[in-house]
């Protein structure tokens, strides 16, 4: 097969991407599709500026992309999502996934050590929250609301 930079290879990749898009229709949540589109657009703009091919992208370039993202005001989870999008794009095109390489894995570890990986935990549902929510729900006999109240009481912080 011709390298992806050549017209025949680029057309074959485009066909595989279109076939994947048709096959994946309805398989992902709308927010997942939006995140994939956004992350893919950012990645393709970055590789174009860096003078690297987007498909297939060499692992060294993906590692450099991770390093570049780590200098931006981004959370580690957002950077991991960007790397997920690169891998998804390659697999959809029927190409080897560069995000599985040791070089990219090390770039992700470097990013995690530099930025930290601990996510901020949401505050627990406390007694005051429970009182307010129970007042709002009132004595509504609907089974769905009774179920919601039961779930609320189970998940509260005692």
VENVENHU-V139767 format. One record per residue. N is the residue number from 1. RES is the residue in one small letter. PHI is phi in radians with two decimals (999 if undefined). PSI is psi in whole degrees, -180 to 180 (* if undefined). Layout:
n->{N & N}
res->{RES & RES}
phi->{PHI & PHI}
psi->{PSI & PSI}
This chain:
n->{1 & 2 & 3 & 4 & 5 & 6 & 7 & 8 & 9 & 10 & 11 & 12 & 13 & 14 & 15 & 16 & 17 & 18 & 19 & 20 & 21 & 22 & 23 & 24 & 25 & 26 & 27 & 28 & 29 & 30 & 31 & 32 & 33 & 34 & 35 & 36 & 37 & 38 & 39 & 40 & 41 & 42 & 43 & 44 & 45 & 46 & 47 & 48 & 49 & 50 & 51 & 52 & 53 & 54 & 55 & 56 & 57 & 58 & 59 & 60 & 61 & 62 & 63 & 64 & 65 & 66 & 67 & 68 & 69 & 70 & 71 & 72 & 73 & 74 & 75 & 76 & 77 & 78 & 79 & 80 & 81 & 82 & 83 & 84 & 85 & 86 & 87 & 88 & 89 & 90 & 91 & 92 & 93 & 94 & 95 & 96 & 97 & 98 & 99 & 100 & 101 & 102 & 103 & 104 & 105 & 106 & 107 & 108 & 109 & 110 & 111 & 112 & 113 & 114 & 115 & 116 & 117 & 118 & 119 & 120 & 121 & 122 & 123 & 124 & 125 & 126 & 127 & 128 & 129 & 130 & 131 & 132 & 133 & 134 & 135 & 136 & 137 & 138 & 139 & 140 & 141 & 142 & 143 & 144 & 145 & 146 & 147 & 148 & 149 & 150 & 151 & 152 & 153 & 154 & 155 & 156 & 157 & 158}
res->{x & x & x & x & x & x & x & x & x & x & x & x & x & x & x & x & x & x & x & x & x & x & x & x & x & x & x & x & x & x & x & x & x & x & x & x & x & x & x & x & x & x & x & x & x & x & x & x & x & x & x & x & x & x & x & x & x & x & x & x & x & x & x & x & x & x & x & x & x & x & x & x & x & x & x & x & x & x & x & x & x & x & x & x & x & x & x & x & x & x & x & x & x & x & x & x & x & x & x & x & x & x & x & x & x & x & x & x & x & x & x & x & x & x & x & x & x & x & x & x & x & x & x & x & x & x & x & x & x & x & x & x & x & x & x & x & x & x & x & x & x & x & x & x & x & x & x & x & x & x & x & x & x & x & x & x & x & x}
phi->{999 & -1.33 & -1.04 & -1.08 & -1.13 & -1.54 & -0.96 & -1.13 & -1.20 & -1.10 & -1.16 & -1.14 & -1.14 & -1.07 & -1.11 & -1.15 & -1.13 & -1.14 & -1.10 & -1.13 & -1.06 & -1.16 & -1.18 & -1.53 & -0.96 & 1.48 & -1.46 & -2.04 & -1.15 & -0.95 & -1.19 & -1.16 & -1.09 & -1.09 & -1.09 & -1.14 & -1.07 & -1.12 & -1.13 & -1.16 & -1.14 & -1.12 & -1.11 & -1.12 & -1.17 & -1.14 & -1.16 & -1.09 & -1.17 & -1.42 & 1.34 & -1.90 & -1.31 & -1.37 & -2.38 & -1.38 & -1.69 & -1.17 & -0.94 & -1.07 & -1.25 & -1.15 & -1.09 & -1.13 & -1.10 & -1.05 & -1.07 & -1.16 & -1.12 & -1.17 & -1.54 & -1.56 & -1.35 & -2.19 & -1.43 & -0.97 & -1.11 & -1.19 & -1.20 & -1.10 & -1.13 & -1.11 & -1.18 & -0.98 & -1.11 & -1.09 & -1.11 & -1.08 & -1.05 & -1.16 & -1.13 & -1.11 & -1.46 & 1.33 & -1.90 & -1.12 & -1.46 & -1.23 & -1.27 & -1.54 & -1.32 & -1.09 & -1.08 & -1.26 & -1.02 & -1.19 & -1.10 & -1.17 & -1.14 & -1.08 & -1.08 & -1.11 & -1.20 & -1.27 & -1.70 & 1.49 & -2.09 & -1.25 & -1.57 & -1.30 & -1.49 & -1.15 & -1.18 & -1.26 & -1.37 & -1.75 & -1.05 & -1.10 & -1.07 & -1.08 & -1.04 & -1.09 & -1.15 & -1.18 & -1.13 & -1.15 & -1.20 & 1.18 & -1.83 & -1.00 & -1.40 & -1.02 & -1.05 & -1.05 & -1.20 & -1.09 & -1.09 & -1.08 & -1.12 & -1.06 & -1.09 & -1.05 & -1.17 & -1.27 & -1.58 & -1.20 & -1.58 & -1.62}
psi->{152 & 149 & 156 & -27 & -18 & 151 & -42 & -42 & -41 & -39 & -39 & -40 & -43 & -41 & -42 & -38 & -42 & -43 & -41 & -42 & -41 & -44 & -32 & -5 & 123 & -4 & -22 & 152 & 150 & -37 & -35 & -43 & -42 & -45 & -40 & -44 & -47 & -49 & -36 & -40 & -42 & -43 & -48 & -34 & -41 & -47 & -34 & -44 & -34 & -8 & 25 & 153 & 144 & -40 & 117 & 143 & 130 & 148 & -36 & -37 & -37 & -40 & -41 & -35 & -44 & -46 & -40 & -42 & -33 & -17 & -10 & 163 & 74 & 151 & 153 & -38 & -36 & -37 & -41 & -37 & -39 & -41 & -40 & -43 & -39 & -46 & -42 & -43 & -44 & -45 & -39 & -32 & -2 & 25 & 162 & 138 & 109 & -17 & -11 & -1 & 157 & -37 & -43 & -40 & -42 & -36 & -39 & -39 & -41 & -44 & -45 & -40 & -37 & -41 & -19 & 155 & -5 & 127 & 149 & 126 & 140 & 150 & 145 & 161 & 118 & 179 & -40 & -41 & -43 & -45 & -45 & -47 & -37 & -35 & -40 & -45 & -38 & -147 & 33 & 126 & -5 & 134 & -40 & -43 & -37 & -41 & -44 & -41 & -43 & -44 & -42 & -44 & -32 & -37 & -3 & 159 & 117 & *}
